[in-house]
Amino acid sequence: MALFELKNVNRHFEIRPGLVSRVLHRHPTRWIKAVEALNLTLEEDEVLGIAGESGCGKSTTCMMIAGLAPPTAGEIHYRGKRVDNLEGEALRRHRRHVQMIFQDPYESLNPRFRVFDIVAEGPRAMALWPERGIGTRVADILFAVGLEPGKYNARFPHELSGGERQRVGIASALVMEPETVIADEPLSMLDVSIRAGILDLLRGLAQERHFSCIYVSHDLSILGNIADRLLVMYLGQAVEIGPLKQVIRAPKHPYTRALIGAVPVPDPRYRRPIPRISGDIARPIDPPPGCRFAPRCPYADASCRKTFLGLDTSDPLHHQAACHRLEQITDDDI
Protein backbone atom coordinates (compact mmCIF):
# COMPACT_ATOMS: atom_id res chain seq x y z
CA MET A 1 0.00 0.00 0.00
CA ALA A 2 1.30 3.46 -0.92
CA LEU A 3 2.00 5.91 1.88
CA PHE A 4 0.18 8.72 0.01
CA GLU A 5 -2.14 8.45 -2.96
CA LEU A 6 -3.67 11.37 -4.86
CA LYS A 7 -6.67 10.52 -7.05
CA ASN A 8 -7.65 12.98 -9.77
CA VAL A 9 -6.80 15.96 -7.57
CA ASN A 10 -7.56 19.52 -8.70
CA ARG A 11 -6.77 22.83 -7.05
CA HIS A 12 -8.43 25.96 -8.46
CA PHE A 13 -8.20 29.53 -7.20
CA GLU A 14 -11.07 31.92 -7.80
CA ILE A 15 -10.42 35.35 -9.28
CA ARG A 16 -13.33 37.53 -8.33
CA PRO A 17 -13.84 40.72 -10.35
CA GLY A 18 -14.18 44.01 -8.53
CA LEU A 19 -17.53 45.30 -7.32
CA VAL A 20 -17.89 47.79 -10.18
CA SER A 21 -17.12 45.11 -12.79
CA ARG A 22 -19.63 42.76 -11.22
CA VAL A 23 -22.38 45.35 -11.05
CA LEU A 24 -21.89 47.29 -14.28
CA HIS A 25 -20.19 44.86 -16.61
CA ARG A 26 -21.23 41.54 -15.08
CA HIS A 27 -17.84 39.99 -15.66
CA PRO A 28 -17.90 36.27 -14.87
CA THR A 29 -15.75 34.74 -12.15
CA ARG A 30 -12.47 33.39 -13.51
CA TRP A 31 -10.32 30.57 -12.19
CA ILE A 32 -6.62 29.83 -11.92
CA LYS A 33 -6.31 26.08 -12.41
CA ALA A 34 -3.08 25.53 -10.49
CA VAL A 35 -3.31 21.72 -10.40
CA GLU A 36 -5.47 19.66 -12.73
CA ALA A 37 -6.27 15.91 -12.84
CA LEU A 38 -3.26 14.89 -10.77
CA ASN A 39 -2.75 11.21 -9.93
CA LEU A 40 0.24 10.46 -7.76
CA THR A 41 1.55 7.91 -5.28
CA LEU A 42 4.34 8.15 -2.72
CA GLU A 43 5.82 4.90 -1.47
CA GLU A 44 7.41 4.29 1.94
CA ASP A 45 11.10 5.24 2.19
CA GLU A 46 10.94 6.77 -1.30
CA VAL A 47 12.35 10.10 -2.47
CA LEU A 48 10.05 11.54 -5.13
CA GLY A 49 11.39 14.47 -7.13
CA ILE A 50 9.03 17.03 -8.69
CA ALA A 51 10.39 19.21 -11.48
CA GLY A 52 8.93 21.92 -13.67
CA GLU A 53 8.90 25.63 -14.38
CA SER A 54 7.76 28.27 -11.93
CA GLY A 55 3.97 28.27 -11.71
CA CYS A 56 3.52 24.65 -12.80
CA GLY A 57 1.85 23.62 -9.52
CA LYS A 58 4.73 22.01 -7.62
CA SER A 59 4.32 23.96 -4.39
CA THR A 60 0.53 23.81 -4.56
CA THR A 61 0.73 20.03 -4.78
CA CYS A 62 3.00 19.95 -1.73
CA MET A 63 0.66 22.21 0.24
CA MET A 64 -2.26 19.86 -0.44
CA ILE A 65 -0.27 16.80 0.60
CA ALA A 66 0.79 18.57 3.81
CA GLY A 67 -2.82 19.44 4.63
CA LEU A 68 -2.18 23.18 4.37
CA ALA A 69 -4.53 23.65 1.39
CA PRO A 70 -7.60 21.55 0.57
CA PRO A 71 -8.09 20.26 -2.98
CA THR A 72 -10.94 21.69 -5.03
CA ALA A 73 -11.78 18.19 -6.26
CA GLY A 74 -10.37 14.70 -5.96
CA GLU A 75 -9.16 12.66 -3.01
CA ILE A 76 -5.94 12.38 -1.00
CA HIS A 77 -5.35 9.14 0.91
CA TYR A 78 -2.78 8.48 3.62
CA ARG A 79 -2.18 4.82 4.42
CA GLY A 80 -5.47 3.98 2.75
CA LYS A 81 -7.53 6.55 4.68
CA ARG A 82 -8.88 9.72 3.14
CA VAL A 83 -7.31 12.83 4.68
CA ASP A 84 -8.29 15.74 2.40
CA ASN A 85 -11.51 16.29 4.37
CA LEU A 86 -10.05 16.17 7.89
CA GLU A 87 -10.85 18.95 10.33
CA GLY A 88 -9.97 19.98 13.86
CA GLU A 89 -8.05 17.53 16.02
CA ALA A 90 -7.90 14.86 13.29
CA LEU A 91 -6.18 17.29 10.91
CA ARG A 92 -3.86 18.42 13.70
CA ARG A 93 -2.77 14.84 14.39
CA HIS A 94 -2.28 14.14 10.70
CA ARG A 95 0.00 17.13 10.22
CA ARG A 96 2.52 15.66 12.63
CA HIS A 97 3.21 12.91 10.08
CA VAL A 98 3.85 15.38 7.22
CA GLN A 99 6.38 18.15 7.74
CA MET A 100 7.70 20.80 5.35
CA ILE A 101 11.12 22.32 4.80
CA PHE A 102 10.53 25.71 3.24
CA GLN A 103 12.44 27.49 0.52
CA ASP A 104 13.61 30.56 2.43
CA PRO A 105 15.03 29.61 5.84
CA TYR A 106 15.16 33.21 7.04
CA GLU A 107 11.49 33.92 6.31
CA SER A 108 10.29 30.60 7.76
CA LEU A 109 12.04 30.97 11.15
CA ASN A 110 10.58 33.13 13.92
CA PRO A 111 13.09 35.98 14.39
CA ARG A 112 12.07 36.40 18.06
CA PHE A 113 12.80 32.78 18.98
CA ARG A 114 16.15 31.26 19.80
CA VAL A 115 17.22 28.10 17.97
CA PHE A 116 16.18 25.77 20.80
CA ASP A 117 12.69 27.28 21.00
CA ILE A 118 12.28 27.22 17.21
CA VAL A 119 12.98 23.50 17.06
CA ALA A 120 10.95 22.77 20.20
CA GLU A 121 7.91 24.78 19.08
CA GLY A 122 6.21 21.92 17.22
CA PRO A 123 6.47 19.27 19.96
CA ARG A 124 5.40 21.82 22.57
CA ALA A 125 2.37 22.94 20.56
CA MET A 126 1.22 19.35 20.12
CA ALA A 127 2.26 18.27 23.63
CA LEU A 128 4.06 15.24 22.22
CA TRP A 129 6.42 14.68 25.16
CA PRO A 130 7.24 16.15 28.59
CA GLU A 131 9.54 19.18 28.55
CA ARG A 132 12.56 17.09 29.51
CA GLY A 133 11.86 14.68 26.65
CA ILE A 134 11.49 17.58 24.24
CA GLY A 135 14.83 18.99 25.35
CA THR A 136 16.53 15.66 24.75
CA ARG A 137 15.02 15.26 21.29
CA VAL A 138 15.89 18.84 20.30
CA ALA A 139 19.51 18.29 21.30
CA ASP A 140 19.63 15.00 19.38
CA ILE A 141 18.19 16.43 16.18
CA LEU A 142 20.40 19.53 16.28
CA PHE A 143 23.42 17.28 16.60
CA ALA A 144 22.11 15.12 13.73
CA VAL A 145 21.87 18.12 11.37
CA GLY A 146 25.39 19.26 12.23
CA LEU A 147 24.68 21.96 14.83
CA GLU A 148 26.25 21.58 18.27
CA PRO A 149 23.43 22.24 20.79
CA GLY A 150 25.63 23.98 23.32
CA LYS A 151 26.84 26.40 20.67
CA TYR A 152 23.58 27.11 18.83
CA ASN A 153 20.73 26.71 21.36
CA ALA A 154 20.72 30.36 22.43
CA ARG A 155 21.29 31.95 19.03
CA PHE A 156 18.71 33.91 17.04
CA PRO A 157 18.17 33.31 13.31
CA HIS A 158 19.92 36.56 12.33
CA GLU A 159 23.07 35.29 14.04
CA LEU A 160 23.26 32.26 11.71
CA SER A 161 24.52 31.81 8.17
CA GLY A 162 22.15 30.71 5.41
CA GLY A 163 23.26 27.09 5.64
CA GLU A 164 22.90 27.07 9.43
CA ARG A 165 19.40 28.53 9.18
CA GLN A 166 18.39 25.84 6.71
CA ARG A 167 19.75 23.18 9.06
CA VAL A 168 17.55 24.64 11.81
CA GLY A 169 14.58 24.39 9.44
CA ILE A 170 15.41 20.75 8.75
CA ALA A 171 15.70 20.08 12.48
CA SER A 172 12.31 21.73 13.11
CA ALA A 173 10.70 19.35 10.63
CA LEU A 174 12.47 16.17 11.74
CA VAL A 175 12.05 16.67 15.48
CA MET A 176 8.38 15.80 14.98
CA GLU A 177 9.45 12.32 13.79
CA PRO A 178 7.39 12.56 10.58
CA GLU A 179 6.80 9.80 8.07
CA THR A 180 6.88 12.22 5.13
CA VAL A 181 9.07 15.28 4.65
CA ILE A 182 8.34 17.79 1.88
CA ALA A 183 11.39 19.81 0.83
CA ASP A 184 10.19 22.75 -1.28
CA GLU A 185 13.35 23.92 -3.07
CA PRO A 186 15.41 24.04 0.14
CA LEU A 187 18.66 24.88 -1.68
CA SER A 188 17.53 27.72 -3.92
CA MET A 189 18.34 30.45 -1.37
CA LEU A 190 21.75 29.02 -0.45
CA ASP A 191 25.21 29.55 -1.87
CA VAL A 192 26.36 26.96 -4.37
CA SER A 193 29.33 26.11 -2.13
CA ILE A 194 27.12 24.73 0.66
CA ARG A 195 24.34 23.12 -1.37
CA ALA A 196 26.11 19.77 -1.62
CA GLY A 197 26.42 19.53 2.16
CA ILE A 198 22.70 20.18 2.74
CA LEU A 199 21.78 17.71 -0.02
CA ASP A 200 23.99 14.99 1.48
CA LEU A 201 22.48 15.72 4.89
CA LEU A 202 18.91 15.27 3.65
CA ARG A 203 19.75 12.08 1.79
CA GLY A 204 21.54 10.60 4.79
CA LEU A 205 18.78 11.52 7.25
CA ALA A 206 16.11 10.02 4.97
CA GLN A 207 17.95 6.70 4.97
CA GLU A 208 18.76 6.82 8.67
CA ARG A 209 15.34 7.87 9.95
CA HIS A 210 13.28 6.02 7.32
CA PHE A 211 10.99 8.81 6.13
CA SER A 212 9.64 9.35 2.65
CA CYS A 213 10.54 12.62 0.98
CA ILE A 214 9.05 14.80 -1.73
CA TYR A 215 11.80 17.01 -3.12
CA VAL A 216 10.82 19.98 -5.29
CA SER A 217 13.42 21.64 -7.49
CA HIS A 218 14.00 23.42 -10.78
CA ASP A 219 17.47 21.85 -10.96
CA LEU A 220 17.47 18.41 -12.56
CA SER A 221 21.07 17.84 -11.49
CA ILE A 222 20.01 18.11 -7.84
CA LEU A 223 17.09 15.73 -8.35
CA GLY A 224 19.44 13.35 -10.11
CA ASN A 225 21.46 13.05 -6.91
CA ILE A 226 18.64 12.49 -4.44
CA ALA A 227 15.42 11.23 -6.09
CA ASP A 228 14.27 7.68 -6.77
CA ARG A 229 11.39 8.72 -9.05
CA LEU A 230 10.79 11.89 -11.00
CA LEU A 231 7.50 13.66 -11.71
CA VAL A 232 7.52 16.40 -14.36
CA MET A 233 4.74 19.02 -14.30
CA TYR A 234 3.73 21.66 -16.81
CA LEU A 235 1.19 24.37 -16.06
CA GLY A 236 -0.70 22.33 -13.47
CA GLN A 237 -0.61 18.98 -15.26
CA ALA A 238 1.60 15.96 -14.58
CA VAL A 239 3.12 15.15 -17.97
CA GLU A 240 5.60 12.39 -17.13
CA ILE A 241 6.58 10.15 -14.24
CA GLY A 242 8.88 7.19 -13.75
CA PRO A 243 12.13 5.96 -12.21
CA LEU A 244 14.63 8.79 -12.24
CA LYS A 245 17.22 7.23 -14.54
CA GLN A 246 14.60 6.22 -17.09
CA VAL A 247 13.06 9.69 -17.24
CA ILE A 248 16.46 11.41 -17.50
CA ARG A 249 18.01 9.03 -20.03
CA ALA A 250 14.92 8.24 -22.11
CA PRO A 251 12.34 11.05 -21.73
CA LYS A 252 9.06 10.45 -23.52
CA HIS A 253 7.00 13.63 -23.34
CA PRO A 254 8.05 16.51 -25.66
CA TYR A 255 8.15 18.92 -22.72
CA THR A 256 10.38 16.63 -20.65
CA ARG A 257 12.72 16.31 -23.63
CA ALA A 258 12.88 20.07 -23.99
CA LEU A 259 13.44 20.49 -20.24
CA ILE A 260 16.32 18.03 -20.19
CA GLY A 261 17.67 19.52 -23.40
CA ALA A 262 18.02 22.88 -21.64
CA VAL A 263 20.47 21.48 -19.06
CA PRO A 264 23.99 22.78 -19.85
CA VAL A 265 26.63 20.24 -20.87
CA PRO A 266 30.13 20.90 -19.42
CA ASP A 267 31.83 20.55 -22.80
CA PRO A 268 32.44 23.70 -24.90
CA ARG A 269 32.76 21.59 -28.05
CA TYR A 270 29.29 20.09 -27.74
CA ARG A 271 26.46 21.79 -29.62
CA ARG A 272 23.08 20.54 -28.49
CA PRO A 273 20.24 21.05 -30.99
CA ILE A 274 17.59 23.60 -30.08
CA PRO A 275 14.32 21.93 -28.97
CA ARG A 276 11.54 22.26 -31.51
CA ILE A 277 9.12 24.21 -29.35
CA SER A 278 7.76 27.67 -29.99
CA GLY A 279 5.39 30.21 -28.56
CA ASP A 280 4.90 31.49 -25.04
CA ILE A 281 3.72 29.73 -21.92
CA ALA A 282 -0.06 29.75 -21.72
CA ARG A 283 -1.78 31.54 -18.85
CA PRO A 284 -3.26 29.27 -16.18
CA ILE A 285 -6.44 31.40 -16.01
CA ASP A 286 -9.36 29.49 -17.54
CA PRO A 287 -7.10 27.37 -19.79
CA PRO A 288 -8.66 25.40 -22.65
CA PRO A 289 -9.20 21.64 -22.28
CA GLY A 290 -6.59 19.14 -23.36
CA CYS A 291 -2.83 19.14 -22.89
CA ARG A 292 -1.57 22.58 -21.90
CA PHE A 293 1.69 22.02 -23.73
CA ALA A 294 -0.18 21.52 -27.02
CA PRO A 295 0.15 25.16 -28.24
CA ARG A 296 3.96 24.81 -28.09
CA CYS A 297 4.32 21.16 -29.07
CA PRO A 298 5.48 20.31 -32.64
CA TYR A 299 3.56 17.01 -32.52
CA ALA A 300 0.19 18.25 -31.23
CA ASP A 301 -2.99 17.46 -33.12
CA ALA A 302 -6.71 17.90 -32.49
CA SER A 303 -6.84 15.09 -29.92
CA CYS A 304 -4.14 16.79 -27.84
CA ARG A 305 -6.10 20.02 -27.70
CA LYS A 306 -9.32 18.24 -26.80
CA THR A 307 -8.39 15.62 -24.19
CA PHE A 308 -5.67 15.34 -21.55
CA LEU A 309 -4.38 11.87 -20.73
CA GLY A 310 -4.02 11.58 -16.97
CA LEU A 311 -1.21 9.42 -15.60
CA ASP A 312 -1.89 6.07 -13.94
CA THR A 313 0.48 5.81 -10.98
CA SER A 314 -0.74 2.48 -9.60
CA ASP A 315 2.63 0.95 -10.54
CA PRO A 316 5.49 3.06 -9.09
CA LEU A 317 8.02 1.43 -11.45
CA HIS A 318 6.05 2.25 -14.61
CA HIS A 319 7.56 4.98 -16.80
CA GLN A 320 4.76 6.81 -18.58
CA ALA A 321 3.93 10.11 -20.23
CA ALA A 322 0.64 11.95 -20.72
CA CYS A 323 0.93 12.24 -24.50
CA HIS A 324 -1.30 11.13 -27.40
CA ARG A 325 1.60 11.20 -29.88
CA LEU A 326 4.30 9.04 -28.29
CA GLU A 327 4.46 6.74 -31.29
CA GLN A 328 5.27 9.66 -33.60
CA ILE A 329 8.17 10.91 -31.46
CA THR A 330 11.53 9.36 -32.33
CA ASP A 331 14.84 9.34 -30.51
CA ASP A 332 16.23 11.72 -33.13
CA ASP A 333 13.89 14.41 -31.84
CA ILE A 334 15.50 14.64 -28.39
QUIQUIPE-V703838 format. One record per backbone hydrogen bond with DSSP energy under -1.0 kcal/mol. CO is the residue of the C=O (numbers start at 1). NH is the residue of the N-H. Records with the same first field share a line. If there is no record, write none. Layout:
CO: NH  NH
This chain:
3: 79
4: 42
5: 77
6: 40
7: 75
9: 38
10: 72  73
11: 34  35
13: 32
15: 30
18: 22
19: 23
20: 24
21: 26  27
30: 15
31: 286
32: 13  34
35: 11
38: 9
40: 6
42: 3  4
43: 46
46: 213
47: 228  229
48: 215
49: 231
50: 217
51: 233
53: 56
56: 236
57: 61
58: 62
59: 63
60: 64
61: 65
62: 66
63: 68  69
73: 10
75: 7
76: 83
77: 5
78: 81
81: 78
83: 86
87: 90
88: 92
89: 93
90: 94
91: 95
94: 97
97: 179  180
99: 182
101: 184
104: 108
110: 113
114: 118
115: 119
116: 120
120: 124
121: 125
122: 126
123: 128
130: 134
131: 135
132: 136
133: 137
134: 138
135: 139
136: 140
137: 141
138: 142
139: 143
140: 144
141: 145
142: 147
143: 146
148: 151  152
149: 153
152: 155
153: 116
155: 115
156: 159
157: 160
161: 165
162: 166
163: 167
164: 168
165: 169
166: 170
167: 171
168: 172
169: 173
170: 174
171: 175
174: 177
179: 212
180: 99
181: 214
182: 101
183: 185  216
187: 190
191: 194
194: 198
195: 199
196: 200
197: 201
198: 202
199: 203
200: 204
201: 205
202: 206
203: 207
204: 208
205: 209
212: 181
213: 48
214: 183
215: 50
216: 185
219: 223
220: 224
222: 225
223: 226  227
228: 244
229: 49
230: 242
231: 51
232: 239  240
234: 237
236: 36
237: 234
239: 322
240: 232
241: 320
242: 230
243: 247
244: 248
245: 249
246: 250
253: 257
254: 258
255: 259
256: 260
257: 261
260: 263
265: 267
267: 270
275: 277
284: 33
291: 294
293: 296
301: 305
303: 307
304: 291
315: 318
320: 241
321: 323
325: 328
326: 329
330: 333
331: 334
